[in-house]
């Protein structure tokens, strides 16, 4: 077998015959063996992030896809994990690579992959517990974590969408199974998950109300919300009228939980992003924390089922082929957008995290793997 080693786009590339199948044929010629990646060697502030060259790219499993990243977005989960959230699970696995969202092109596919071919533009998101994330030139995702990128949007725009949108989709479409004509309340509609939830609900044909800061009111109304209550100037307990079939609480504090549950119809679904599984396991360790979290959730589910006749859920993102397909179709039609406020080159990942930590940038931040300097984006109309 003939082995060919060369440098391509800053990565080590080696030809190894037919080890990986590229596309639907059996004509593999080059395989990426190492590349740049941002490593998290320990928990802490932005200064702990390290951009390294020659980080090994793992071999593909049969159902996996190697993606040449063009843009990856920063999610709140990334900054929380960097600071130690999920320590009980992730600390033994350090160093790890942060990042969940990605948009780019297929570089190689595993032997059982039939949905994608090399060179195809794709976007998608990894599961929250993945330890080799997307802050890298070449990321590995399962084929059901990816879908085709709409040609109508850029890689930067696409990378901002999947993790937040899938989180909202799992809550509203998979758990609550919202239907046309139902009423949906999104507590905290100004963030990426809340904004996705509004657009997904409107696309289904639901009547949507939301709470947000004053700077987001016009944007959320333009996205189709029928009511957007500025919690900084209005008493939302008075302003929000009627009862709802589903409540998605992106804030997850006792006050919003009480409000959401009291505004639900019998048989409705309350879903919060602030589940306590990670906090319990970080505090007590996996052996005690995980059973304690399960018991706490079950207790709340029983309590609210009997006291209010509603269903109570902790909701998390999970890859879903049906969900990704719907997100792709809505994005392609211009019905699902997440505005990007600023992009940073991957070489400035520390500065990007610091800006999010200090709340210097309220909107979505994207790491552009092809760009050399930061770019501020125009507000989305």
N, C-alpha and C positions, 0 to 999 in steps of 0.2 A: 504494500500500500504506500502511495506517495503522500508525504506530509509537506504542506506548504505553509510557512510562517511569514506573516507580514504585519504591518501596522496600518490600521484603517480607522479614520475618525477618532484617533487617540486610544483605540482599543487593540489588543492583541488578537489577531484573527488567524485561525489555522484550518487548513483543509484536511478533512479526515474521511474521504470517501463518502459512504452512505450512512454514517453514524446517526445523523439527524435527517429527517426527510424535510426538505424545503418545499413548501407548497404541497400540491397534490401528487407530484411526481416523485421519483426516487433519485433525483439528480442533485444531491447535496454536494456543494463545493467548498463553502466556507462556514466556519462556526466561530462565534465569539467566545474566547476563553477568559478574558479579563477586561475590565473597563473602569471608568471613574465611578465613584459612589460616595455619598455622604454617610459616614459611619457615626453611630452613637456609642462610644466606648464606655460611657458612664452617665449617670443622670445628673442634671444640673441646668444651668442657664444656656443661652445660645452659644457661649464660648466653648462648650464641650463638643460641638459638632465638628467633625473633621472630614474634609474633602480629600479623598485618597485616590491615587491611580493604581492600576493593576489589581483591583479587587476581583477575586475569582467569580466567574459566572458559573452557576451550577449546571450540571447536565439536565436536560429536559426529561421529564416523565412523559409517558405516551399522550396524556391529555393536556399538556402544557404548551404555551406559546411564548416565544422570546420576542419582546417588543423593544424596538429602538425608540426610546423616549424622546419626544420633542418638547413636551411641557408637562409639568406635574404641579398640582396645586397643594397649598398648605391648608390643612384642616385643623380645627381646635384639638382633635385627638393627637395630632403630631406634637404640638407644643406641650400638651399635658403629659404625653408619654415621655418626652424629653425631660420633663421636670420630675418624673418618677411615678406617674399614674400607671397602674398595672405592674408595679415593681415586683410583686410576688410571682407573677408569671414571667416577666421579661428579664429580670436581673440575672438569672442563671444562663440566659441566652445571649448576653452581651458579648461582643459588640453587635448591634443590629442596625438595619437600615430603615429609617422612617419613610413615611409616604404611603398613601393609599390610592389617590387618583393618578391617572396617566392618560396621555394621548400621544400617539406615535404611529410607527409602521411595523408590521410584522417582519421580523428578521429570520425566524426559523420556527418550525412547528414540530411537535412530537408525533410519533408514529400513528396515533389514532385520531388525530385532529383532521376533520373534514370541512370545518366551517370557514377556515381562513387560509389565505395563500400569502407567500412572501411578497412584500411590497404593499400589501393592503393597508390602508389607513384605518386604525381602530382606536377606541377609547374604552375605558372601564375602570374598575376599582378592585383592590384587594380586600380581603376580610380584615376586620379590626385587629385580629390576633397574629397576622402575618409578621414574621421577623425579618424577612428580606423584602423591604418595601420598594417604593418607586423613585426615591431620590438617587437615581443612577442612570447612566447612559443606556443600559440594557436591563430591563426588568422581566421577571418570569411570572406569568399569570396563567391560571387554568383557563381553558377555552370558554367555560361558562361565566367567567369574570370579565369578558370582553364582548364588544359588539362593533359593527362597522361605524366609523366616524362619518357623520353627514358631511358632504362636500361643501355645504353652505356655511359651515362654521370653521374657524381656525383651530389649530391645535391648542392654543392658549385658551380659547373659549370652551373648547370641548373638555379640557382637563379640569375645569372648575365644576363640572356637572355631576359625574356619576356617583361619588360617595354620598354626597348630600341628598341627591335625588333618590338613590336606592334606599337610604334611611327613611325618607318620607314615604316612598312607595311601599316599603315593607309594613309600615304602621297603618297606612290608610287603605291600601289596595289588598295587601295580603292578610293583615290582621282584622281590621274593621270592615273590609270589603264594601267600601262606600259605593253608593249607587246614585244615579241621576235623581235630582230632586231632594236629596238629603241635605241636612245642615251640618256644616263642619266648622269647628272653632280651632284656630291655630294660635296658641299662646306663645308669643315671640316670633312674629312673622318676618322680622327684618333680617334674620340670619339666613345662611344658605339653605339649611334644612327647612326652616319655616317658609321661606320664599318658594322652595320647590314644592312643599306641601300645598300651598295656595294654588300654584299653577296646575298641579296634578288634579286637585279637587275641581277646579274650574273646568278643566278638560273633560272630566267625567260628567259635568253638568250639575255640580253641587252648589249650594248657596254658602258662601264662605264669609266668616267674620274673623278678625284677627286683632291682636294687640301688638304695638310696636312703639319705637321712639318717633318723635316728631319728624325727623329727617327721612323716615321711610314711608310715611303715610301716602304720599302721592304715588310712589312707585308701586305699592301694594294694591292701591285702588286701580291703577292702570293695568295691573296683572289680572284683575278680575274680582278681587275681593269686594264684597258689597258693603262692608263696614271695616274700617281700620281705626282703632281707638288708640290715641296717643296716651300711653300710661303715665307720661310725665306731667300731663296737664289735665287729664280727665280721670274721673272715678270709674274705672272700667266695670266695677261690680254694678254700677247704676246704668252705665252706657250700653252694656251688652244686654239685649232683650231676647227672651224666649229660651228654648231648650234645643240641644243639639244631639245629633246621632253619633258624632265622633268628636273627640277633643284630642289634639296633639299638643302636648306641653313640652316645648323645647327649653323652657327655663328650669322646671323641675324643683322649685322650692315649695315648702309647705303651703304658702299663700296661694300659689298658682294651682297646686294640686287640689286644695279645698275648693277654689273657684271652679276649676274644670269639672270636678265630680258633681258639684251642686248644679251645674248647668247642663248636665246630661239627661236625656230621656231614659226611661227604663229600657234596658236592653242595649243601651249605648256603650261605646268603648272609650275608655280613658287610656292614653298611651303617653308615657314620659320617656324622654331620652336619658334622664338621670337615674338609671337603675343603680342599685347599690352593690352589685356583685363585685366589681373591682375594688371599691372602697373597703368592703368587708374582708376580702382576701388580702389586701395590702395591710390591713390593721391586724388581722388574726392569723394570717397564713392560709394557704390553700386548704389544708386539712380541716380547719375549723371554719374559715370564712365562707367557703363555697356552700357547705350545708346550711350555715346560718343565713346566707343570702337567699337560698331556696326557701327556707322556712319563713323568712320575712315576706317574701313575695307571695307565697301561698296564703299566709295569714291575711295580708291585705286583700287578696283576691276574694277570699271567703267573706271577710268583713264587709267589703263594698257590695258584693253580690247579694248579701242578706239585708244590708241597711239601705242601699240605693237601687238595687236591681241592675247594676251595671257591671261591665267587665273591665278589669284593671290589668295593665300590662307594662312591663319594662320593655322598651323596644330598641333593637340594635340593627345596624346594617348587616345584610347578608346578600351575597351575590345571588341573582335570580335571573334566569334566561328570559322569562316572560317580562320581568320588570325592566331589564336592560333594553329589550325590544321596544317596549312602550316609551321608555325615555328617549331612545334613538328617534322614534317616529315623531314624538312631540318636539324634540330639538330640531329635527329637520324641517318641521312645519313652522318653526318660530314660536311655538307655544310653550316652550320650556327653556328659559335662559337664566343663567346666574352671572350677574355682572362682575367683571374683574376690575378691581381698582388699580392694581399695580403689579407689574412683573419685575422680577429680579433674575439676573443670570444665576445659574447654579453655584457659581464661584462666590456669590454673596448670600449664601444661605443663612449665615449667622446674622447678617443685617436684616434679612427678611423676618427671621424668627424674633429678633429684638423689636422690630416695628410692630409685630403682632402682640408681643408681650406687653409693650408699653401703650398699646391701643393707639398708636400713631396712625394706623390704617384700619378703618372700621370694616371695609369691604374685603372681598376675596383677593388673596395674593397668590400669584402663580410663579413657579420657578421655570424659567425658559432655558432649555438646554442648548439653544442655538444662538442666544442673544448675549451681547457683550456688556450692555449697560442697562440700568433700570428704566422702565417705561411706565408713565402714568397714563391711564386710559381715560377717555372721555366718559362721563356718566351715561348709563344706558337710557335710551329714550323709551 
